């Protein structure tokens, strides 16, 4: 199907969908709203002091450099690192790729990489690519709530190991890992092993202090903190020598050539500082909305399973529930018609659906994974938004279940 | 449907794709007087099953047998390639239901003994899942040994 055909049918789809009377966007996992202050800062940068190339010698270049530096300084303050330790990319995916492929340059003789089995695909796929180049790539198993098997890690990490990559917060099921345990085990075995953490889903959700965290590499993504799309960042601890993975004209940063997206970075910085300014309030608000969603759904809808842990070991924004006997993708479409936007762990794009690798890794069966919904609350949602979702969801589930040839009672 | 004259299921919960077809058939004329479906799957799966039941109402069993997944796709103004299998599964379920109908009756000469493409694909999809799951288990073991 060509792009013009596709665009025509998408247009028709939008027309027949119609405009729902009320909308609640809970798909922060796949990008969404932008904090108004961040957008304002970005527009201002585009219109005045961030519109130029930050390494060119004229006034517009210098003001752009200044905007870029200040934005970086503000981010560095929040996550407690030096501005020199931040490399900008254009997405979290790119930051993860730089971390994995770039680390090859740090210790070329180490040929073993360990990643958790529930990492984002932008970590899993680069790691699997390294396997093709002769690297030994081991996936660290997790338990039924997504917590890393630390003993397994301890058994397999050694002097041959180049890199260990474990996300602080899992993007799908919200598991908050014990990074101190990861670090202690790895450092205890061998001081030369690089530790990378994909922190895209941790930023804004948990307190982040890179000095205390004591990792070598950490990835961030702007749109996951309600900043503009098209900005990612990799923290590279001072002294770590990564190899660039793309080449071209260098500007202010050695590891990622090309013109920096200064307005985007300014917006990203504003989003980060705005979120952390009211971190406590945001955290409390998200946790209460999250728990209202989870407990009401589990209490009022039969045959539901919570994926991931509960309480303080779960990210405050993450709700992931499997609705058995109900296919997830159909549910996202049904909910969309009622103005509720969520995503599913089932992607129907092939004859045999490949459900989320995260849900399979925590031991969910295929049919349990197919019925999963991922909802992410934000500090900008209200209790009334959640009430609306809870007033619509049970009916949608009931409707789709009534269509299913297999009924919950079994047949 | 209460006491259908024929019914069949294609697909499985594990594949994330399942369609059941129920038929009410008038014995003397061999006409499908009513058809119902049940579905577990994405929106395209539901749409394919639903439109198929609309298409076969009032048709003779033989006419219904000759409907292909492409007819379903055309009726829906074109299924995208990644959703072709939804049409295939719907036809697979219908053909199974028709075969079930003739199980206890004398088989008409137009009903082929060998499985059609759609029925083969449906079977493949049902067994592929099991093969894949086994493969994944083996790979996992290899990786972590």
Interface residues (C-beta under 8 A of the other chain):
Chain A: X1 X9 X137 X138 X139 X141 X325 X326 X327 X329 X330 X333 X346 X348 X349 X350 X351 X352 X353 X355 X365 X366 X367 X370 X403 X404 X405 X406
Chain B: X9 X13 X14 X15 X16 X17 X18 X19 X20 X37 X38 X39 X40 X41 X42 X43 X44 X45 X46 X78 X80 X81 X82 X83 X85 X121 X125 X128 X129 X132 X133 X143 X144
